[in-house]
Amino acid sequence: MSVTLPVETVAEAPRRRSRRSLNLALGGVLFGTILVVAIVSLFWTPFALEDTGGGRLQPPSGEHWAGTDRLGRDLFSQLMVGARLAIIVGAGSVLIAAVVGIVLGLVAATASRWLDDALSSLLDIAIAFPTLLLAMLIVAWRGASVESAILAIGLAGSAIIARLTRVTASRVLAMEFVTASRTSGTGGFGVVWQHVLPNVWPTLVVPLALQFGGAVVAEASLSYLGLGSPPPNASWGRMLQEAQGTVLVAPTAAILPGILLIATIIGMNLLADGLRDIADPATRSIA
């Protein structure tokens, strides 16, 4: 028996493919540019971050491409190092959120009823707790550093990943092919490794990608409040905080970090949107 696809579905397939390609392309260009700048900053910056010989609040010039700040430091060098810090914090916090969240979610999905209820209640409390406030508490406890920011943001975001993992894993464990696998003698770890994880990860790709952008914003917020990476490390958030008093005299010191912050977030959101279309079978193009 043949199935006739609706005319709207067939007509919308090229549009979906075009949107997916456009999102991936734009997201790749924006995020890829930030990533390249971050990698280059590992080996080269126009000036050292401690160099204050550029003159206070100088406009962009051939020597200082983005100008200088109120201490005479080169802004372009700070922007480059800020991109590196954003990538490190985003990647590190997402890794922590993924590991902690997936482990907790799988434990809740496979544990006894009372343990599942207890973990679910704790996850609900963690999700309801403001992420930035939780990160501020952890950073205040451990002290301001890059490691503290990564740990704080990663743990704050792990609750959402754990909740999604638990819901998806519970749904997979209730399917017939999992029951058949258990009947054939596959142990609990084998079921999780062979059946649960391969079916869970597509659901987590987009939330983790979105959490990367959220982690960059959280790090900038912590640095703006003085709880992020301490000097001499450069952070876009601290650059914004330092530039707010001189924004009318040297606007580039406030505008450029904000533009890079927005570009990074938009780039990750576009990549997440494109990854969602790829990972979700319901949104794939129809052959």
Buried (B, 14 or more C-beta within 10 A) or exposed (E): EEEEEEEEEEEBBEEBBEBBEEBBEBBBEBBEBBBEBBEEBEEEBBBEBEBBEBEBBBEBEEEBBBBBBBEBBBBBBBBBBBBBBBBBBBEBBBEBBBEBBBBBBBBBBBBEEEEBEEBBEBBEEBBEEEBBEBBBBBBEEEEBBBEBBBBBBBBBBBBBBBBBBBBBBBBBBEEEEBEEBBEEEBEEEEBBEEBBBEBBBBBBBBBBBBBBBBBBBBBBBBBBBEBBBBEEBBBBBBBBBBBEEBEEEBEBBBBBBBEBBEBBBBBBBBBBBBBBBBBEEEEBEEE
